[in-house]
Amino acid sequence: MKNGIHPEYKDATITCACGAVVTTRSTAGDYSVDICSSCHPFYTGKQKLVDSAGRVERFRRKYKGLDLEAMAKKK
C-alpha cells in the first residue's frame, strides 16, 4: 500500500435512537443512526408501528364503527 493516500481508520462509536451503542472502526468517526439491529423489526420479530403525519389515526377515524373483519370475509 502506498503511504499517505489512505484515510485514517479510527475507533468509532455508533449510537442508535433506541439507546444502543456499538463500538467499531470507521473512517467517518462517531455518528448516530435512527434504527439498528437491536430495534429493527426484521431482526427482533416485533412489528413497530411508525405513524407518519397522522396516517394511522386518520385511517382509524375513517373506518370507525365498521366491522373490517366481516368485510374481509365477504371477499
Secondary structure, 3 states (H helix, E strand, C coil): CCCCCCCCCEEEEEEECCCCEEEEEECCCCEEECCCCCCCHHHHCCCCCCCCCCHHHHHHHHCCCCCHHHHHHHC
